[in-house]
Amino acid sequence: MAWRAMRQEDLAQACAIADEVHAAYPEDPEVFAERLALYPGGCLVLESGGRVAGYALAHPWMRAAPPALNARLATLPARADCLHVHDIAILPSARRCGAARAALQELAALAAREALPILALVAIPGTRAFWRGQGFAVVERPALAAKLASYGTGARFMERPARR
């Protein structure tokens, strides 16, 4: 298994993985297509035996204003201060081999190349322990309550330095 750049023809498989892995957090295919169009360097797929077994989506953004679930971005901010990890999703059959950690390493290297000092994300309910294990910490920002609510009760904003 190896991570590679996402291509247009990978979008349908990435969306199918999202539907399976994140059934309670649906997003329109246009969200995936827009992320790929706006920031292809932050869009990866995990290839296993010639098939897509996972994906990672990330883009430059502002720490104080993470996008709501299923939100279109339209443009990227001119003065981004973080690499927002929109999602890493891996099929159950491809888990437990370090693929998520490898994707984060690639995204952290991308953030460093782009001079973005922070990786930020919204942890959906039930994933905080995983993200803590990857070096992320919860950042309490009451002003984000409405956006976090779109991710479900218990969603938390988390950050970590891109370089550790």
C-alpha positions as CSV (number, residue, x, y, z in Angstrom):
1,M,0.0,0.0,0.0
2,A,1.2,3.5,-0.8
3,W,-0.2,7.0,-0.8
4,R,-0.2,8.9,-4.1
5,A,-1.7,12.0,-5.6
6,M,-5.4,11.9,-6.1
7,R,-6.6,12.1,-9.7
8,Q,-10.0,13.1,-11.1
9,E,-10.7,9.5,-11.9
10,D,-10.3,8.6,-8.2
11,L,-13.1,10.8,-7.0
12,A,-15.9,8.2,-7.3
13,Q,-13.9,5.7,-5.3
14,A,-13.0,8.3,-2.6
15,C,-16.7,9.3,-2.3
16,A,-17.7,5.6,-2.0
17,I,-15.1,5.2,0.8
18,A,-16.5,8.3,2.5
19,D,-20.0,6.9,2.3
20,E,-18.9,3.6,3.9
21,V,-16.5,4.9,6.5
22,H,-18.3,8.1,7.4
23,A,-22.0,7.1,6.8
24,A,-23.2,9.4,9.6
25,Y,-21.3,12.4,8.1
26,P,-22.3,12.6,4.5
27,E,-20.7,15.0,2.1
28,D,-21.6,15.8,-1.5
29,P,-19.3,14.6,-4.3
30,E,-18.8,18.2,-5.2
31,V,-17.0,18.8,-1.9
32,F,-14.4,16.3,-2.9
33,A,-14.1,17.6,-6.4
34,E,-13.7,21.2,-5.2
35,R,-11.0,20.2,-2.8
36,L,-9.1,18.5,-5.6
37,A,-9.6,21.5,-7.9
38,L,-8.5,24.1,-5.3
39,Y,-5.6,22.2,-3.8
40,P,-4.5,19.0,-5.5
41,G,-1.3,18.8,-3.5
42,G,-3.4,18.1,-0.4
43,C,-5.5,15.3,-2.0
44,L,-4.1,11.8,-1.7
45,V,-5.3,8.2,-2.2
46,L,-4.1,5.1,-0.6
47,E,-3.6,2.5,-3.3
48,S,-3.7,-1.2,-2.5
49,G,-3.5,-3.8,-5.2
50,G,-4.5,-1.3,-7.9
51,R,-7.6,-0.2,-6.0
52,V,-8.2,2.9,-3.8
53,A,-8.4,1.8,-0.2
54,G,-8.4,5.3,1.4
55,Y,-8.1,9.0,0.9
56,A,-6.8,12.1,2.6
57,L,-8.0,15.6,1.9
58,A,-6.2,18.8,3.2
59,H,-6.0,22.4,2.2
60,P,-4.6,25.7,3.5
61,W,-7.1,27.5,5.8
62,M,-7.5,29.8,8.8
63,R,-7.3,28.2,12.2
64,A,-10.0,30.4,13.7
65,A,-12.6,29.3,11.1
66,P,-12.7,25.7,10.1
67,P,-15.2,24.8,7.4
68,A,-18.5,23.3,8.4
69,L,-19.2,19.7,7.3
70,N,-20.2,19.5,3.6
71,A,-19.3,23.1,3.0
72,R,-17.9,24.4,-0.3
73,L,-14.9,26.6,0.1
74,A,-15.1,28.6,-3.2
75,T,-11.5,29.9,-2.8
76,L,-8.5,29.4,-0.5
77,P,-7.5,32.2,1.9
78,A,-4.7,34.4,0.8
79,R,-3.1,34.3,4.2
80,A,-3.7,30.8,5.5
81,D,-2.2,30.0,8.9
82,C,-2.7,26.2,8.9
83,L,-3.1,23.1,6.8
84,H,-6.7,22.0,7.5
85,V,-6.9,18.2,7.5
86,H,-10.4,17.8,6.1
87,D,-10.4,14.0,6.3
88,I,-8.4,10.8,6.3
89,A,-10.6,7.8,5.6
90,I,-9.3,4.2,5.2
91,L,-11.3,1.1,4.5
92,P,-11.4,-1.3,7.4
93,S,-9.5,-3.9,5.3
94,A,-6.5,-1.5,4.9
95,R,-6.3,-0.3,8.6
96,R,-3.8,-1.1,11.3
97,C,-0.8,-0.9,9.0
98,G,0.2,2.7,9.7
99,A,-1.5,4.2,6.6
100,A,-3.1,7.1,8.5
101,R,0.2,7.9,10.2
102,A,1.9,7.9,6.8
103,A,-0.7,10.2,5.3
104,L,-0.2,12.6,8.2
105,Q,3.6,12.5,7.6
106,E,3.0,13.5,4.0
107,L,0.6,16.2,5.0
108,A,3.0,17.6,7.6
109,A,5.8,17.7,5.0
110,L,3.4,19.5,2.7
111,A,2.6,22.0,5.4
112,A,6.3,22.6,6.1
113,R,6.9,23.2,2.4
114,E,4.0,25.7,2.3
115,A,5.3,27.4,5.5
116,L,2.1,26.4,7.3
117,P,3.1,25.8,10.9
118,I,0.0,24.0,12.2
119,L,-2.1,21.0,11.2
120,A,-5.7,21.6,12.2
121,L,-8.8,19.4,12.0
122,V,-12.3,18.8,13.4
123,A,-12.4,15.4,15.2
124,I,-15.7,13.8,14.7
125,P,-17.2,12.0,17.7
126,G,-15.3,8.9,18.6
127,T,-12.0,9.8,16.9
128,R,-10.4,12.1,19.5
129,A,-8.2,9.4,21.0
130,F,-6.9,8.5,17.6
131,W,-6.0,12.1,16.8
132,R,-4.4,12.6,20.3
133,G,-2.2,9.6,19.5
134,Q,-1.1,11.5,16.4
135,G,0.0,14.5,18.5
136,F,-3.2,16.6,18.2
137,A,-4.7,18.5,21.1
138,V,-8.2,19.9,21.6
139,V,-8.3,23.7,21.3
140,E,-11.4,25.2,22.9
141,R,-12.9,28.0,20.8
142,P,-16.5,28.8,21.9
143,A,-17.0,30.8,18.7
144,L,-16.7,27.6,16.7
145,A,-19.7,25.9,18.3
146,A,-22.1,26.3,15.4
147,K,-19.6,25.0,12.8
148,L,-18.6,22.1,15.1
149,A,-22.2,21.2,15.6
150,S,-22.5,20.3,11.9
151,Y,-20.0,17.4,12.7
152,G,-22.2,16.1,15.5
153,T,-22.4,16.3,19.2
154,G,-18.9,15.9,20.7
155,A,-16.9,17.1,17.7
156,R,-13.8,19.0,18.7
157,F,-11.4,21.3,17.0
158,M,-7.8,20.0,17.3
159,E,-4.3,21.2,16.3
160,R,-0.7,20.1,16.3
161,P,2.5,21.6,15.0
162,A,3.3,20.5,11.5
163,R,6.9,19.9,12.6
164,R,7.3,17.6,15.6
